[in-house]
């Protein structure tokens, strides 16, 4: 590993905070000196939830396009049409 003045070279870059998504100096993250802004934390969590929701929508669409999904839809329609 490349060293500069006794510190690893990667300590001088920036990284994204895993909690709030802000770009923070790596050294600050490593020593625990970063405090997440509540608004940034909320926005980052909302982005993550929207991404997860979009993934669920894709999974549901894939399932409904599969033969098993089409069979379940056909059964649900039959039950609705026959009052079940």
Secondary structure, DSSP 8 states (H G I E B T S, - for coil): --EETTEEGGGGSEEE-TTT--EEEHHHHHTT-----HHHHHHHHHHHHHHHHHHHHHHHHHHHHSHHHHHHHHHHHHHHHTT-
